[in-house]
Amino acid sequence: MLRNGLEPWHLLVVLAVVVLLFGSKKLPEMARGLGKSMRILKAETAAMREEDQPATSTPATGTPAAGTTTPGPAAVATPTPGTPTPGTPPTGTPETARRPV
């Protein structure tokens, strides 16, 4: 019964309905926006893949690559108590909390 469920004339009908619903002026804008969204999605997925694979180790062995060093316990910076961490708003009186213009 549905051997050939999607034939060329079906696609023409769908295309005609889309043009009638959105108009011919709006379709290029929508396609441009869809293209930008796809590029952003592709870049983000590539960045996530790079985060999953550490750059300092070889994929087969998991040991550091030649010429790289791994930081020891002394290399990790810990903030001293009372100092704000980067990205947090300053606290205190309004005079100290103002940002320079």
N, C-alpha and C positions, 0 to 999 in steps of 0.2 A: 504494500500500500504506500509506504514512504520510501521507496527505493531511491529516488532522486529528490531528496527533501529540499535542496537548495539549488534551484536552476537559475540561469542568467536573468530571466525575466523577473524572478523574485527579487534579485538585487536591484533591478531598475525600479521596481515598485517601492522598495525601502528607501532608495536614494531620492525618489520623487517626494515621498512623505517627509523626509528629513529637510529637503529644500523648502517645502511648503511650511513646515513648522518653524524653522529658524531663519529663513530668508537667505538669499544669496550673498548679502553683504556681511552677515554674521559668521558664515561658515569659514572664511579664511582666518578670521580672528580666533575662532575656536580651534582650528587646526594648528595655528601658531602657538597658542597656549598649551595645547596637548603636546606639541613637540618639545617645548621648553620643559614641561613637567617630566617628560620621558628622559630628557637629558639629565635633569637633576636627580631623578630616581637612579639612573645608571651610574652617575658619579657617586652617589651615596652608597649604593651597594658595593661599588669597587672599594670605597674607603672602609666599609665594614669588613670586607674580605681581607684588606691589608692589616686591619687591627687584629684579626684573628690569627694571622701568621706573623710572629715576631720577626723583626728585621735582623736581630743579632744572632739568630740561631739558624742552622741549616735544616731544611725540612726533613731530611732522612734520619739524621742522628740526634738532633735536639741539642747539640753542643755548640758553643759559641763559634762563630765563623772566624777565620784566620784574620789577625790584625785587630780584633775587637776585644774590649775589656768589659768585664761585668763589674758594676759598682758594688763595693763592699758595704758593710754596715755603717762605716764612718761617712760614706758618700751621701747618705740619705739625710736631707735637711729636715729638721723638725723645728717648728716655730717655738720661740720662747714664750712663756706665759705672759699675757698682757699685750702682745703684739697682734694686730689684726692680720688675718690671712688675706691674700689677694682676692679681690672680687667681693669682699664683704664691705658694707657701708661703715664709715667711721662712727664711733659712738662718743658720747660726751656732751658737752655744752653746745649750743647752737653755733658759737663762734668757731669751735674746732670742727664742727660737722659740715661747714660750708665748703663747697668745691670752688677752686679758682675759676674765674671766668675767662 
